[in-house]
Amino acid sequence: MHRLFAILLFTLITVDAQAKRHLVVLPGVPMRPGDIKPYLPPKLDPEPPLEPTEVKTVEVTSAEAVIEMRPWPSPMVGNAIGGARLPVRGVVKATRGCSGKVWYAVEPFGYLCSREAKPTTEAPTTTPVIEALPHSRLPFRYVMVFVKDEEKLPMWTTVAALGNGDEPERQLKKGDTVAIQKSFEYEGERYWISVEGKVLPAKHTGMMGTGSEWHGVDLDDKVALPLGWVTPESTKAYATPPAGKPGPATEHLERRTRLSILDEKIVGKTRWLKVVVIAPAPPRSVGAIMEEGAKKKEPPTPTPTPTAASELWVDAAQINEARKLDRPATVPAEVEQWIDVDLGEQVLVAYEKDTPVFATLVSSGRAIPTPMGTYPVWAKVSAITMKNQPYEDKPYFVNKVPWSTFFQWHNAIHGAYWHDRFGISKSHGCVNVAPLDARHIFEWVKPPLPPGWTGLRPLELMKSPTVVVRNSHAKKMFRQDRPVGPPDRTLEADRLEEAEKRRAEEAAKATPATQTTSAPAPPGPASPTPH
């Protein structure tokens, strides 16, 4: 998907297990005022008249074909994977951009150059490009790199490149992850072959598990807002809100116990919530994130959760609260689907028109804050490799991140298979959700990804389902930190130019001044070739 998206990732940040609050509110990082420009839609020619054709289905012959909004010139509307069979609506004779071929108008929209496809009599593809593996919540098996901080793990482009002694394509660092297909032996050492055909040593890697078992909840007449989930491993609940220093607790509520919020009250400087338990804490599997034998943290042994529907009072700072939000004025009236991401509470609520239909926990930006604002979804990608941008100094590589719904530049709501700390800010700027929730949101957001397609961009951005990122704990709950839409090439180029200038200045400062001597300095040891 590198031709369609170049994406930023979310670092693996250790969370303080003793933290008393789920909230880590960091100031946003607004761009310069001049960088937030109004969105200008692409200028497209009218839909061309289609010519009839006997070809009813075509098979993609390239590794990943480009599907454009119009025959040419035009922005792309998506990609289709090699081998996918796509239904055809008609053809358009090519002028430029298709090397004398024809354009196939494919279902449900878009145009595919015939140099990337061939007619077939087989039936069109009916299954998604990625689906969860049996007994897993993830579409791939993953390994994580466990080298020391100062060390790297090489990764080659192919098995042949390894055998030829070629330079590695990339040096992986601690915490990087790779989706793997199988292993093989070479010169007495075991190696992984990734799903993309890359090769890396199996040594210093750990097999990851099947992903967090956490999932949100559908909202209806029986399960309604406001509701909340317990954030820490355990929190105290009382029959009445304590007037001073809290005494013995009436109950202890475990992490992710779901609560119906009935009322609230301020006592001193503490905000208390009156709640009723509506769902006990879900069980957690030890191997959900890392398999047995790999580095992991054992979950604590849970204590019983109260089953009676008794009213209790809990400290609001210990709860992720999900509350109904009136449609913001920034969400166009004609947009039927919109998503509220509350950074203050680390929750997400999805809406159909003005009705909340789904709620879950998220992990938003911690090292780099998630940009606040109103953003129409500009792309959906089934699985994408996320790595550092050229203007970023710290490299990272997280392979095949599943079910990504992009709402602003490199920021997406996507599945995170490397942690289970949803409800606490943790990401590198995007909105992490559990794999089950990522797939649910990805498939809910319209339009659906057609079978065989790996990515999709909406035909009309400003009519696309919209993501509202706000902070209910801030004095100013709403703010627009970024422009809408995909990355701006000019601004990205400016960032790279500034980074290269800064790096050159830092390198000049680090290089000692040339000394004039009467004799050459003695030779030092040979330096290794930088990678």
PADRENTOR-506658 format. One record per residue (C-alpha): x, y negated, z. Coordinates in steps of 0.1 Angstrom, whole numbers, plus 5000, padded with zeros to 4 digits. Layout:
<recs>
REC     xx     yy     zz
REC      X      Y      Z
...
</recs>
This chain:
<recs>
REC     xx     yy     zz
REC   5000   5000   5000
REC   5030   4977   4999
REC   5017   4962   4966
REC   4985   4951   4984
REC   4995   4943   5019
REC   5027   4935   5039
REC   5017   4939   5075
REC   5028   4930   5109
REC   5027   4954   5138
REC   5022   4956   5174
REC   5052   4965   5196
REC   5052   4991   5223
REC   5052   4970   5254
REC   5053   4986   5288
REC   5023   4976   5309
REC   5027   4971   5346
REC   5008   4999   5362
REC   5004   4979   5394
REC   4988   4949   5377
REC   4957   4938   5396
REC   4941   4921   5366
REC   4934   4932   5331
REC   4938   4896   5319
REC   4970   4884   5304
REC   4960   4850   5289
REC   4988   4835   5268
REC   4984   4802   5250
REC   4977   4806   5213
REC   5003   4796   5187
REC   4984   4772   5163
REC   5001   4765   5131
REC   5010   4730   5121
REC   4978   4711   5114
REC   4987   4707   5078
REC   4990   4745   5074
REC   4953   4751   5082
REC   4938   4744   5048
REC   4903   4750   5035
REC   4900   4783   5017
REC   4899   4781   4979
REC   4883   4811   4962
REC   4900   4824   4931
REC   4888   4811   4898
REC   4873   4841   4880
REC   4860   4844   4845
REC   4824   4857   4842
REC   4819   4895   4842
REC   4827   4906   4807
REC   4801   4925   4787
REC   4808   4963   4789
REC   4810   4985   4759
REC   4795   5020   4762
REC   4819   5050   4765
REC   4817   5087   4765
REC   4842   5087   4794
REC   4821   5091   4826
REC   4850   5098   4850
REC   4887   5090   4850
REC   4915   5104   4872
REC   4942   5081   4886
REC   4976   5092   4872
REC   4999   5067   4890
REC   5008   5072   4927
REC   4985   5043   4936
REC   4966   5024   4910
REC   4956   4987   4911
REC   4919   4979   4907
REC   4913   4943   4897
REC   4883   4920   4901
REC   4883   4912   4863
REC   4902   4928   4834
REC   4929   4901   4833
REC   4942   4878   4848
REC   4926   4885   4881
REC   4933   4892   4918
REC   4931   4928   4928
REC   4901   4941   4945
REC   4916   4973   4958
REC   4938   5004   4952
REC   4930   5040   4944
REC   4953   5070   4952
REC   4968   5093   4926
REC   4946   5121   4917
REC   4914   5103   4927
REC   4885   5107   4902
REC   4865   5076   4898
REC   4831   5071   4880
REC   4831   5048   4850
REC   4805   5021   4842
REC   4819   5012   4808
REC   4850   4998   4791
REC   4865   4965   4781
REC   4891   4962   4753
REC   4924   4950   4766
REC   4939   4918   4754
REC   4968   4911   4778
REC   4978   4928   4810
REC   4970   4963   4799
REC   4995   4971   4771
REC   4970   4976   4743
REC   4949   5000   4763
REC   4913   4996   4776
REC   4900   4986   4810
REC   4878   5011   4827
REC   4850   4994   4847
REC   4848   5017   4877
REC   4821   5021   4903
REC   4811   5003   4924
REC   4831   4973   4910
REC   4865   4964   4896
REC   4885   4973   4865
REC   4913   4999   4861
REC   4938   4998   4833
REC   4938   5030   4813
REC   4976   5033   4815
REC   4970   5043   4852
REC   4942   5068   4845
REC   4931   5095   4821
REC   4896   5108   4813
REC   4885   5140   4831
REC   4855   5162   4830
REC   4857   5170   4867
REC   4832   5155   4891
REC   4841   5122   4908
REC   4859   5123   4942
REC   4834   5123   4971
REC   4856   5124   5002
REC   4876   5095   5019
REC   4913   5093   5013
REC   4920   5100   5050
REC   4900   5120   5075
REC   4908   5131   5110
REC   4927   5164   5112
REC   4910   5194   5128
REC   4910   5191   5166
REC   4924   5156   5163
REC   4913   5120   5163
REC   4940   5111   5138
REC   4945   5117   5101
REC   4982   5126   5104
REC   5007   5142   5128
REC   5032   5116   5142
REC   5066   5116   5158
REC   5082   5089   5179
REC   5119   5080   5179
REC   5136   5083   5213
REC   5172   5072   5207
REC   5190   5049   5232
REC   5184   5012   5229
REC   5216   5005   5211
REC   5213   5035   5188
REC   5195   5041   5155
REC   5180   5072   5137
REC   5186   5073   5099
REC   5158   5079   5074
REC   5164   5087   5038
REC   5141   5082   5008
REC   5141   5119   4997
REC   5156   5153   5005
REC   5179   5148   4975
REC   5191   5115   4989
REC   5201   5133   5022
REC   5218   5161   5003
REC   5237   5136   4981
REC   5250   5117   5011
REC   5232   5085   5001
REC   5229   5056   5025
REC   5197   5058   5046
REC   5168   5037   5034
REC   5162   5025   5070
REC   5176   5029   5105
REC   5148   5036   5129
REC   5150   5023   5165
REC   5135   5035   5198
REC   5097   5034   5197
REC   5094   5036   5159
REC   5069   5062   5146
REC   5066   5083   5115
REC   5037   5104   5101
REC   5052   5138   5093
REC   5042   5166   5070
REC   5066   5195   5078
REC   5101   5203   5089
REC   5130   5220   5072
REC   5166   5232   5080
REC   5197   5216   5064
REC   5232   5225   5073
REC   5221   5239   5107
REC   5201   5208   5117
REC   5163   5204   5117
REC   5147   5175   5097
REC   5112   5161   5093
REC   5097   5153   5059
REC   5072   5125   5062
REC   5038   5123   5044
REC   5055   5099   5021
REC   5084   5122   5014
REC   5110   5104   5036
REC   5135   5124   5056
REC   5147   5119   5091
REC   5164   5141   5118
REC   5141   5159   5142
REC   5166   5154   5169
REC   5158   5124   5192
REC   5121   5125   5182
REC   5091   5136   5201
REC   5059   5149   5187
REC   5029   5127   5195
REC   4995   5139   5205
REC   4961   5136   5189
REC   4954   5101   5200
REC   4934   5084   5228
REC   4901   5100   5236
REC   4886   5067   5245
REC   4857   5054   5224
REC   4832   5026   5228
REC   4794   5027   5231
REC   4765   5021   5208
REC   4741   4995   5221
REC   4704   4999   5220
REC   4674   4996   5243
REC   4689   5021   5268
REC   4724   5008   5267
REC   4724   4970   5267
REC   4746   4940   5275
REC   4759   4928   5299
REC   4781   4958   5308
REC   4816   4964   5318
REC   4844   4989   5324
REC   4867   4993   5354
REC   4902   4981   5343
REC   4927   4995   5369
REC   4932   5031   5378
REC   4908   5026   5408
REC   4890   4996   5423
REC   4870   4991   5454
REC   4832   4986   5454
REC   4811   4972   5483
REC   4775   4973   5494
REC   4776   4935   5498
REC   4802   4910   5486
REC   4828   4905   5513
REC   4827   4871   5530
REC   4864   4871   5539
REC   4891   4896   5537
REC   4875   4928   5523
REC   4870   4956   5547
REC   4866   4993   5540
REC   4851   5000   5506
REC   4818   5016   5501
REC   4830   5034   5470
REC   4861   5037   5448
REC   4854   5033   5410
REC   4879   5049   5386
REC   4893   5035   5354
REC   4868   5031   5326
REC   4838   5038   5347
REC   4810   5021   5328
REC   4788   4996   5347
REC   4756   4977   5340
REC   4761   4941   5352
REC   4730   4929   5371
REC   4742   4896   5388
REC   4772   4876   5399
REC   4781   4855   5429
REC   4811   4833   5439
REC   4824   4839   5474
REC   4853   4817   5483
REC   4875   4818   5452
REC   4864   4853   5442
REC   4838   4860   5416
REC   4818   4892   5424
REC   4797   4912   5401
REC   4766   4931   5412
REC   4767   4964   5392
REC   4752   4999   5388
REC   4773   5028   5375
REC   4758   5040   5342
REC   4785   5064   5331
REC   4814   5080   5351
REC   4850   5076   5342
REC   4857   5098   5311
REC   4883   5126   5314
REC   4918   5120   5301
REC   4939   5145   5283
REC   4976   5146   5293
REC   4987   5153   5257
REC   4965   5127   5240
REC   4994   5103   5233
REC   5026   5124   5237
REC   5026   5162   5236
REC   5040   5185   5263
REC   5077   5182   5266
REC   5079   5147   5252
REC   5082   5115   5273
REC   5049   5107   5289
REC   5033   5095   5320
REC   5010   5119   5339
REC   4976   5103   5346
REC   4966   5102   5383
REC   4942   5127   5397
REC   4908   5110   5396
REC   4886   5107   5426
REC   4848   5114   5424
REC   4827   5086   5409
REC   4794   5078   5426
REC   4765   5094   5408
REC   4737   5076   5425
REC   4724   5045   5408
REC   4731   5024   5439
REC   4739   4987   5436
REC   4775   4978   5443
REC   4796   4946   5443
REC   4830   4946   5426
REC   4857   4919   5420
REC   4851   4906   5385
REC   4889   4905   5379
REC   4889   4943   5380
REC   4863   4946   5352
REC   4863   4942   5314
REC   4830   4924   5309
REC   4811   4926   5276
REC   4784   4900   5273
REC   4760   4889   5245
REC   4773   4859   5225
REC   4749   4836   5206
REC   4760   4835   5170
REC   4787   4808   5167
REC   4780   4780   5143
REC   4812   4789   5124
REC   4796   4822   5113
REC   4775   4816   5081
REC   4738   4824   5085
REC   4739   4847   5055
REC   4766   4869   5071
REC   4748   4899   5086
REC   4778   4916   5102
REC   4801   4899   5126
REC   4824   4909   5154
REC   4832   4891   5187
REC   4867   4897   5201
REC   4870   4882   5236
REC   4907   4878   5245
REC   4898   4869   5281
REC   4880   4901   5287
REC   4898   4923   5262
REC   4865   4936   5247
REC   4849   4937   5213
REC   4812   4935   5205
REC   4799   4941   5169
REC   4766   4925   5158
REC   4740   4932   5131
REC   4726   4897   5125
REC   4721   4886   5161
REC   4717   4920   5177
REC   4747   4936   5194
REC   4751   4972   5182
REC   4785   4984   5195
REC   4810   4975   5223
REC   4844   4987   5232
REC   4878   4979   5248
REC   4907   4963   5229
REC   4943   4954   5233
REC   4951   4921   5218
REC   4984   4902   5214
REC   5007   4900   5243
REC   5042   4893   5228
REC   5025   4873   5201
REC   4990   4860   5209
REC   4962   4871   5186
REC   4951   4839   5167
REC   4918   4825   5179
REC   4893   4814   5153
REC   4866   4825   5129
REC   4879   4848   5101
REC   4860   4867   5074
REC   4874   4902   5068
REC   4898   4899   5038
REC   4908   4936   5034
REC   4902   4971   5046
REC   4931   4997   5043
REC   4927   5034   5051
REC   4963   5038   5064
REC   4992   5015   5062
REC   5029   5013   5073
REC   5035   4983   5095
REC   5069   4968   5098
REC   5086   4935   5104
REC   5084   4907   5079
REC   5117   4894   5063
REC   5115   4863   5085
REC   5113   4883   5117
REC   5145   4892   5135
REC   5134   4923   5154
REC   5129   4953   5132
REC   5101   4978   5138
REC   5085   5006   5118
REC   5051   5022   5126
REC   5040   5045   5099
REC   5005   5052   5085
REC   4984   5031   5110
REC   4949   5043   5104
REC   4916   5024   5097
REC   4928   4989   5095
REC   4903   4960   5091
REC   4923   4928   5083
REC   4908   4895   5093
REC   4937   4870   5092
REC   4969   4873   5073
REC   4988   4902   5089
REC   4963   4906   5118
REC   4939   4935   5118
REC   4915   4955   5140
REC   4932   4989   5137
REC   4937   5023   5153
REC   4966   5025   5178
REC   4978   5061   5182
REC   5008   5052   5204
REC   4991   5041   5236
REC   4959   5044   5257
REC   4959   5010   5275
REC   4929   4995   5259
REC   4914   4968   5281
REC   4948   4952   5286
REC   4967   4929   5262
REC   4995   4949   5246
REC   4998   4944   5209
REC   5021   4923   5187
REC   4993   4900   5176
REC   4966   4922   5162
REC   4936   4939   5178
REC   4944   4974   5189
REC   4915   4998   5193
REC   4914   5035   5200
REC   4914   5057   5168
REC   4877   5067   5172
REC   4867   5030   5175
REC   4889   5020   5146
REC   4873   5045   5123
REC   4838   5035   5135
REC   4844   4998   5129
REC   4862   5005   5095
REC   4832   5025   5083
REC   4806   5001   5097
REC   4821   4970   5081
REC   4806   4965   5046
REC   4813   4973   5018
REC   4823   5008   5025
REC   4856   5020   5011
REC   4847   5040   4979
REC   4859   5076   4978
REC   4895   5078   4964
REC   4902   5042   4972
REC   4930   5034   4997
REC   4922   4997   5002
REC   4896   4972   4993
REC   4892   4934   4993
REC   4858   4917   4992
REC   4847   4901   4960
REC   4835   4870   4979
REC   4855   4863   5010
REC   4833   4838   5026
REC   4803   4862   5025
REC   4824   4890   5041
REC   4817   4904   5076
REC   4833   4879   5100
REC   4855   4883   5131
REC   4853   4857   5158
REC   4883   4856   5182
REC   4877   4836   5213
REC   4888   4834   5249
REC   4859   4833   5275
REC   4885   4824   5302
REC   4898   4793   5285
REC   4884   4758   5291
REC   4879   4756   5253
REC   4865   4790   5244
REC   4867   4785   5206
REC   4896   4772   5186
REC   4909   4777   5150
REC   4945   4787   5151
REC   4950   4799   5116
REC   4937   4795   5080
REC   4913   4822   5068
REC   4921   4849   5043
REC   4952   4868   5032
REC   4988   4856   5037
REC   4996   4823   5020
REC   5026   4830   4998
REC   5039   4794   5000
REC   5038   4794   5038
REC   5054   4828   5040
REC   5082   4816   5017
REC   5086   4786   5040
REC   5089   4809   5070
REC   5116   4829   5053
REC   5135   4799   5042
REC   5135   4785   5078
REC   5145   4819   5092
REC   5174   4822   5067
REC   5186   4787   5075
REC   5185   4794   5112
REC   5203   4827   5108
REC   5230   4810   5088
REC   5235   4784   5114
REC   5237   4810   5142
REC   5262   4830   5122
REC   5284   4799   5116
REC   5284   4792   5153
REC   5293   4828   5161
REC   5323   4828   5137
REC   5355   4815   5152
REC   5373   4786   5135
REC   5400   4797   5111
REC   5434   4795   5127
REC   5465   4785   5107
REC   5495   4808   5115
REC   5529   4813   5100
REC   5524   4850   5096
REC   5493   4872   5089
REC   5476   4888   5118
REC   5481   4925   5122
REC   5454   4947   5107
REC   5426   4958   5130
REC   5405   4990   5129
REC   5383   4995   5099
REC   5347   4984   5104
REC   5318   5007   5095
REC   5296   4997   5066
REC   5266   4978   5079
REC   5232   4993   5072
</recs>
